[in-house]
């Protein structure tokens, strides 16, 4: 009995697209969590470190913006343009 080899995987997205996706996803989750803590008084009293949460929120927002720019500048811009055209 010959064993069948697993099917080859064709990656749909390259490294640049994956980095862009995970940068957005991770920043979104952190910004959502810290934003909710800052916005909802019931969560703010549970954490009780408002200044720390506010600083984390602001620094993650800044890091997110810088990371996106770096990915666009240093990444595969041709693939990003192709993805943008496909989305449009």
C-alpha positions as CSV (number, residue, x, y, z in Angstrom):
1,X,0.0,0.0,0.0
2,X,1.5,3.3,-1.1
3,X,1.1,6.1,1.3
4,X,-0.4,9.3,-0.1
5,X,1.6,12.4,0.4
6,X,-0.3,15.4,1.8
7,X,-1.5,18.0,-0.7
8,X,0.9,20.9,-1.3
9,X,-0.1,24.1,0.3
10,X,-0.3,27.2,-1.9
11,X,0.1,30.3,0.3
12,X,-2.6,32.9,-0.6
13,X,-0.8,35.7,1.2
14,X,2.8,36.6,1.5
15,X,4.8,37.8,4.5
16,X,3.9,41.4,3.9
17,X,0.2,40.7,3.9
18,X,0.4,38.5,6.9
19,X,2.4,41.1,8.9
20,X,-0.1,43.8,7.9
21,X,-3.0,41.6,9.0
22,X,-1.5,40.6,12.4
23,X,-0.4,44.1,13.1
24,X,-3.9,45.3,12.6
25,X,-5.5,42.4,14.5
26,X,-3.2,42.6,17.6
27,X,-3.4,46.4,17.8
28,X,-7.2,46.4,17.3
29,X,-7.6,43.9,20.2
30,X,-5.3,45.9,22.6
31,X,-6.9,49.2,21.6
32,X,-10.4,47.7,22.0
33,X,-9.6,46.4,25.5
34,X,-7.9,49.5,26.8
35,X,-10.5,51.7,25.2
36,X,-13.3,49.9,26.9
37,X,-11.5,50.1,30.2
38,X,-11.1,53.9,29.7
39,X,-14.7,54.3,28.5
40,X,-16.7,52.1,30.9
41,X,-16.7,53.1,34.6
42,X,-17.4,49.6,35.8
43,X,-14.2,48.3,34.0
44,X,-12.2,51.3,35.1
45,X,-12.9,50.5,38.8
46,X,-11.9,46.9,38.3
47,X,-8.5,47.9,36.8
48,X,-8.1,51.0,38.9
49,X,-4.9,52.0,37.1
50,X,-6.4,54.5,34.6
51,X,-3.1,56.4,33.9
52,X,-1.3,53.1,33.0
53,X,-4.2,52.0,30.8
54,X,-4.3,55.4,29.1
55,X,-0.5,55.2,28.4
56,X,-0.7,51.7,27.0
57,X,-3.6,52.8,24.8
58,X,-1.7,55.8,23.4
59,X,1.6,54.0,22.9
60,X,0.0,51.0,21.2
61,X,-1.8,53.5,18.8
62,X,1.5,55.2,18.0
63,X,3.3,51.8,17.6
64,X,0.5,50.6,15.3
65,X,0.8,53.6,13.0
66,X,4.6,53.3,12.8
67,X,4.4,49.6,12.2
68,X,1.9,50.1,9.3
69,X,4.2,52.7,7.7
70,X,7.2,50.4,8.1
71,X,5.4,47.4,6.6
72,X,4.3,49.5,3.6
73,X,7.7,51.1,3.1
74,X,9.8,47.9,3.6
75,X,7.3,45.3,2.5
76,X,6.3,44.0,-0.9
77,X,4.5,47.0,-2.2
78,X,3.7,45.3,-5.5
79,X,1.6,42.7,-3.7
80,X,0.0,45.3,-1.6
81,X,-1.0,47.3,-4.7
82,X,-2.4,44.1,-6.3
83,X,-4.4,43.4,-3.1
84,X,-5.7,47.0,-3.1
85,X,-6.9,46.7,-6.7
86,X,-8.6,43.4,-5.9
87,X,-10.4,45.0,-3.0
88,X,-11.5,48.0,-5.0
